[in-house]
């Protein structure tokens, strides 16, 4: 009896030791995994901080030379070493605004059509077409804009806008000038086409997450499709939709090649959106290779730092907005 008890105690002790060793191995692997993920997150933060610091250090000579006037001056003359960021900032913001005003309602409309109204047999082909549109390289959009879209703008769209909206008091100054085809509006329209697939794809995916029972309940009490979309689908998915819109805005702010091809690359601010202009990305792409060391290169780096700050502010505002919406919900 004593031998049996000792044998049982030994087995229990052995089982306890095996369990302890297994838990120790699991704890070690879990701690290693936690440290690995923490290191990955810190690497991202370090890289982001490093990019910001390097841009600021390179831009400091321009900021020191021109001061606050650098942000408000539209002068850009490398031979005279006079530089200002106002034209590039203005072009970046206006082209992105035009693109968002067009792409957001159209993209959301396409997403609603695909999820609520489209025939089942057409949903997949249209969805695949949208995904293919998102995968087209930006230089292809630029080539298409120069050789096919710009002539249409020059021959039809810009003359129409000049002869109609150009005569409207209050907004006519936005649609005046010769129809060159190039310009801020042309760049904004090309950007709208480029970011449209991102808004549509993200919105379609989040619309599909709405529980069917909620929509069926709304239809059951007599709601129309418009009411279901406005009162059920959009409120339920607003966080995801805003995230997709901000993703598209980030793409619009930083787009380079397509905008460079069609905006005209003029370095003076003009009130008309039909006039030629430039953006931060386009100016850096056009002039960085030929920039001499000194104020010229520093001014281009200052433009890069300004674009970095603008993008950071936009994303931070988006996160703040999403946090407010989640708190309100």
C-alpha positions in Angstrom: 0.0 0.0 0.0 2.8 2.3 0.8 4.6 1.4 -2.4 1.4 2.2 -4.4 1.1 5.5 -2.7 4.7 6.4 -3.4 4.3 5.4 -7.0 1.2 7.6 -7.4 3.0 10.5 -5.7 5.9 10.1 -8.0 3.6 10.0 -11.1 1.8 13.1 -9.9 5.1 14.9 -9.3 6.3 13.9 -12.8 3.1 15.1 -14.3 3.4 18.4 -12.5 7.0 18.9 -13.7 6.0 18.1 -17.3 3.2 20.6 -17.1 5.5 23.2 -15.6 8.1 22.7 -18.3 5.4 23.0 -21.0 4.0 26.2 -19.5 7.6 27.5 -19.3 8.1 26.8 -23.0 4.8 28.5 -23.9 5.6 31.5 -21.7 9.0 31.8 -23.4 7.6 31.6 -26.9 4.8 34.1 -26.0 7.3 36.5 -24.5 9.5 36.2 -27.6 6.5 36.8 -29.9 5.5 39.9 -27.8 9.1 41.3 -28.0 9.2 40.6 -31.8 6.0 42.5 -32.5 7.0 45.3 -30.2 10.3 45.6 -32.0 8.5 45.7 -35.4 6.2 48.5 -34.1 9.2 50.5 -32.8 11.0 50.1 -36.1 8.1 51.7 -37.9 8.1 54.6 -35.5 11.9 55.0 -35.7 11.8 55.0 -39.5 9.0 57.6 -39.5 10.8 59.8 -37.0 14.0 59.4 -39.0 12.4 60.5 -42.2 10.9 63.5 -40.5 14.2 64.5 -38.9 16.2 64.0 -42.1 13.8 66.1 -44.1 13.7 68.9 -41.6 17.5 68.9 -41.3 17.8 69.2 -45.1 15.1 71.8 -45.2 16.5 74.0 -42.4 18.8 76.2 -44.6 15.7 77.2 -46.7 13.6 77.8 -43.6 16.4 79.8 -42.0 16.9 81.9 -45.2 13.3 82.7 -46.1 11.5 82.3 -42.8 7.7 82.2 -42.7 7.6 83.9 -46.0 8.6 80.6 -47.6 5.1 79.3 -47.0 3.4 82.4 -48.6 5.6 83.3 -51.5 5.0 82.1 -55.0 8.5 83.1 -56.2 10.5 80.2 -57.6 13.7 81.3 -59.4 16.8 79.1 -59.1 19.1 81.6 -60.8 18.1 84.3 -58.3 17.9 81.8 -55.4 14.4 83.0 -54.6 12.1 80.2 -53.5 8.6 79.9 -52.1 6.2 77.0 -51.5 2.8 78.8 -51.9 2.3 77.7 -55.5 3.0 74.0 -54.8 1.0 74.0 -51.6 -2.0 75.6 -53.4 -1.8 73.2 -56.3 -1.6 70.2 -54.0 -4.6 71.2 -51.9 -6.8 72.3 -54.9 -6.1 69.3 -57.1 -6.8 67.0 -54.1 -10.0 68.9 -53.2 -11.3 68.6 -56.8 -10.5 64.9 -56.9 -12.2 64.2 -53.6 -15.3 66.3 -54.5 -15.7 64.1 -57.6 -14.5 60.7 -56.5 -16.2 60.4 -53.1 -19.8 60.7 -54.2 -19.2 58.6 -57.4 -17.3 56.0 -55.5 -19.9 55.7 -52.8 -22.6 55.5 -55.4 -20.9 52.7 -57.2 -20.4 50.8 -53.9 -24.1 51.2 -53.1 -25.1 50.0 -56.5 -22.9 46.9 -56.3 -24.1 45.9 -52.8 -27.8 46.9 -53.0 -29.0 47.3 -56.6 -26.8 45.5 -59.0 -27.8 42.2 -60.6 -26.0 39.2 -59.0 -24.5 38.2 -62.4 -22.9 41.6 -62.9 -21.5 42.2 -59.4 -18.3 40.1 -59.9 -17.4 41.5 -63.3 -17.8 45.1 -62.2 -15.9 44.4 -59.0 -13.0 42.8 -60.9 -13.0 45.8 -63.3 -12.7 48.2 -60.4 -9.9 46.2 -58.8 -8.0 46.2 -62.1 -8.5 50.0 -62.4 -6.8 50.3 -58.9 -3.9 48.3 -60.1 -3.0 50.4 -63.2 0.4 52.2 -62.6 0.2 56.0 -62.2 2.4 56.6 -65.3 -0.3 54.9 -67.5 -2.8 57.4 -66.2 -0.4 60.2 -67.0 0.2 59.0 -70.5 -3.5 58.6 -71.1 -4.1 62.1 -69.6 -1.6 63.7 -72.0 -2.5 62.0 -75.2 -6.2 61.4 -74.9 -7.8 63.3 -72.0 -6.0 66.7 -72.5 -7.2 67.1 -76.1 -10.8 66.5 -74.9 -10.3 69.1 -72.2 -8.8 71.6 -74.6 -11.4 71.1 -77.4 -14.6 70.5 -75.5 -14.7 70.7 -71.7 -12.6 73.8 -71.0 -14.3 75.9 -73.8 -17.7 74.9 -72.4 -16.8 75.9 -68.9 -15.3 79.2 -70.1 -18.5 80.1 -72.1 -20.9 79.0 -69.3 -19.6 79.1 -65.8 -17.0 81.7 -66.7 -19.8 84.3 -67.0 -21.4 83.5 -63.7 -20.9 86.2 -61.1 -19.0 85.1 -58.0 -17.5 81.9 -59.5 -16.6 83.0 -63.0 -13.0 83.8 -62.1 -12.5 80.1 -61.5 -13.2 79.3 -65.1 -11.4 81.9 -67.1 -8.4 81.9 -69.4 -7.3 80.2 -72.6 -8.1 76.5 -73.0 -4.7 74.9 -73.0 -5.9 71.5 -71.9 -3.3 71.3 -69.2 -4.2 72.7 -65.8 -5.3 72.2 -62.2 -8.7 71.0 -63.2 -7.3 68.4 -65.6 -5.0 67.1 -62.9 -7.9 67.0 -60.4 -10.0 65.0 -62.8 -7.2 62.5 -63.5 -6.6 62.2 -59.7 -10.3 61.5 -59.2 -10.1 58.7 -61.7 -7.1 57.3 -59.9 -8.5 57.3 -56.3 -12.0 56.2 -57.4 -11.2 52.5 -57.2 -9.9 52.8 -53.6 -13.0 54.5 -52.3 -15.3 52.1 -54.2 -13.4 48.9 -53.2 -13.2 49.8 -49.5 -16.8 51.1 -49.3 -18.1 47.9 -51.1 -16.3 45.7 -48.6 -17.6 47.5 -45.5 -21.1 47.7 -47.0 -21.0 43.9 -47.2 -20.4 43.7 -43.5 -23.9 45.1 -42.7 -26.0 42.3 -41.2 -28.7 41.2 -43.6 -31.2 41.0 -40.8 -31.0 44.8 -40.3 -31.7 45.6 -43.9 -34.5 43.0 -44.1 -36.1 44.4 -41.0 -36.1 47.9 -42.5 -37.5 46.6 -45.8 -40.1 44.7 -43.8 -41.5 47.9 -42.2 -41.8 49.6 -45.6 -38.5 51.4 -45.9 -37.2 52.2 -49.4 -33.7 51.4 -50.7 -32.7 55.0 -50.2 -33.9 55.0 -46.6 -32.1 51.7 -45.9 -28.9 53.0 -47.3 -29.1 56.3 -45.5 -30.4 55.1 -42.1 -28.9 51.6 -41.9 -25.9 51.1 -44.2 -24.1 54.4 -43.9 -24.4 54.7 -40.1 -23.3 51.1 -39.6 -20.2 51.5 -41.8 -19.3 55.1 -41.4 -15.9 54.4 -39.7 -14.8 52.1 -42.5 -16.1 54.5 -45.2 -14.1 57.4 -43.6 -11.0 55.3 -43.5 -11.3 54.5 -47.2 -11.8 58.1 -48.0 -8.8 59.2 -46.0 -6.7 56.4 -47.7 -7.8 57.9 -51.1 -7.0 61.4 -49.9 -3.5 60.3 -48.9 -3.0 58.9 -52.4 -4.2 62.1 -54.0 -1.9 64.3 -51.9 1.2 62.4 -52.8 0.6 61.4 -56.4 3.4 62.5 -58.7 3.8 61.1 -62.2 0.2 61.5 -63.4 -0.1 65.0 -62.1 3.2 66.0 -63.5 2.1 65.0 -67.0 -1.1 67.0 -67.1 -0.9 70.0 -64.6 1.4 72.2 -66.8 4.1 72.7 -64.1 3.7 76.5 -63.8 5.2 78.2 -60.7 2.7 81.0 -60.3 -0.6 81.0 -58.5 -3.6 81.8 -60.7 -7.1 82.0 -59.5 -8.6 80.0 -62.4 -8.6 76.2 -62.0 -8.2 76.0 -65.8 -4.8 77.6 -65.6 -1.6 75.6 -65.3 0.0 75.0 -62.0 2.1 72.6 -60.0 2.0 70.4 -56.9 4.6 69.6 -54.3 5.3 66.2 -55.7 5.4 67.4 -59.3 7.8 70.2 -58.5 10.2 67.8 -56.6 10.0 65.3 -59.4 10.7 67.9 -62.1 13.6 69.7 -60.5 15.3 67.5 -57.9 17.7 65.9 -60.4 18.9 69.2 -61.7 19.1 71.0 -58.3 22.4 72.4 -57.2 23.5 71.9 -53.7 22.5 74.8 -51.5 19.3 76.7 -51.2 17.8 75.0 -54.3 18.1 71.5 -52.9 17.2 72.7 -49.4 14.0 74.3 -50.8 13.0 71.1 -52.5 13.6 69.2 -49.3 11.5 71.8 -47.5 8.7 71.1 -49.9 9.0 67.4 -49.1 8.8 68.2 -45.4 5.7 70.3 -45.9 4.0 67.5 -47.8 5.0 65.1 -45.0 3.4 67.5 -42.4 0.3 67.9 -44.5 -0.2 64.2 -44.8 0.4 63.7 -41.1 -2.1 66.3 -40.2 -4.7 64.8 -42.6 -4.2 61.3 -41.1 -4.2 62.6 -37.6 -7.5 64.5 -38.2 -9.0 61.3 -39.7 -8.0 59.3 -36.6 -9.5 62.0 -34.4 -12.7 62.0 -36.4 -12.9 58.2 -36.2 -12.3 58.2 -32.5 -15.1 60.8 -32.0 -17.4 58.7 -34.1 -16.6 55.5 -32.1 -17.1 57.3 -28.8 -20.4 58.7 -30.0 -21.5 55.3 -31.1 
